């Protein structure tokens, strides 16, 4: 997820924020949600990129035969509404529905 988001947002030196990574599947499709924070070597530009959108949950999906892809972000300020990007049952398990 980290590399996928770095490519999608043209940001580097990020890492998942501890305790803010959610994962699960529904059928053959896998879902993930994560908040990122600046990692070692983060530049000023990297930190700016993380201020608004980067502070909310970032959502990813993996379907059979594909790579992980970035599907969207929570709004800013964050609502923690995962059900926009993941099945309701999974969002409920993540405590963000």
N, C-alpha and C positions, 0 to 999 in steps of 0.2 A: 504494500500500500504506500509506503514511504516513497519509493522510486516512482510509482505511478503518479502520485500527487506532485512530486518535484517536477516531473516532465509536464504535467498538465498546467501547472501554475508558474513554471520557470523560476523555481525557488530551490535553494540547496541548503544543506546543513541543517536538516530538520530531523526530529525523532518523535515517536509517539509519546505523548504525555503519560506518565505512569498512572495506571488505574483508569485510563480513558480509551481503551481498545475493546471493541465489541465484535463478536464473530458468531455466525451461525448459518444454517442452510434451511432451505425450503425446497423440497424435491431435489433436483439436481443442480439448483442454482445456489451459490454461496454468496453471503452478504457480509460486509464489514463496515464498521463506523469507528472513527478515530479522531481524537484531537491531537494536533501536533504542537510542538514547542521547538524553540531554537536549540540546535545541538552544537557540539564543538565545532569551531571554525565559522560559525554563522556570521555573515556580513551585515552591515547596516541595512542593505536592501532585503536580505532574508528576513530580518526582524520586522521591517515595515510590512512585508507581505503577510506576516503572521498576526499583525495587530488586529485586523478586523475579521475578514473571512476565515483566516487561519485559526482564530480562537474558538470557532464553532466546530461542531462535528462535521467530518468529511465522510462521504458515503461512497462505497465501492461495491462492485458486483462481479462475479465470476460465473459464467455459464459454460457448459461443456464445450470444449473446442476453442475457447477464447482465453485471453489473458485477463488479469484483473483490470478493470477500467473504472475511472472516476465518474460517478453519476450525478454528484451534486453536493451542495453544502447546506448546512443549516443557515438560517438568516442571522443577521447581526442587528441588534443583540440576539444572542442565542435563545432558541425556544426549546431545544432538546426534543424536537418532534421527529423521531426516526420513522414514523409511519408514512411519511412522504416518499421514502426511498427504500423501505424494507417492509415485508409483510407485517401486518398488525400483530400477529402472535409473536413474531421475533422481536419487534419493537417493544412489546409488553415485557418480554423476558429481559430486555436490555434496560428496562425501567425508563423508557423514553418514548412513550406513545401519547 
